[in-house]
Amino acid sequence: MTCSEDLRRLHFINALFAGLTGNDLYLAQQIQSAITTSLAEAENRPPSDPAFTAAAGRLLEKLLAGQEDHGFFHWDAAESTADATPLFTREKVMAGLRSLARFREATLLVTNLRPAHCPPDRRWTARRQREYDETLALIRDLAAARTRPSANLNIFFL
């Protein structure tokens, strides 16, 4: 793994676990180490690798699940081939927002949205990029419209 990929992964971990690390890259490095030791050949995986993303998502879910005053919802967009379509995206995100509505602080984690729009063996086309951008906008618009103004909702796209 190159130095730039390692730095990208470290910044990815620091952003994802900012509440825990307080932007301390040493703590982010410790979390990264914990994730990579749980994966085979993790040193060779970029931060965009689905296995690395899934491991980071599971760790974040475990950390936030223990907090009674913080809501957490995880949607894996690659669960089925239809999940990334606007209809199913709306359904999944609305279900997540309903489950988070009672919390003042909440986290919505969306994983594998890019691979759901463009599988790794395919190329990005203008159409795929437009559909991906529209899905991102849909999720942000739903979150803005369906979240109480007094609530603090963090949305992570991995």
Summary of the structure (lengths in Angstrom):
residues: 158
radius of gyration: 16.1
end to end distance: 20.0
largest distance: 43.7
contacts: 433
relative contact order: 0.12
helix: 58%
strand: 13%
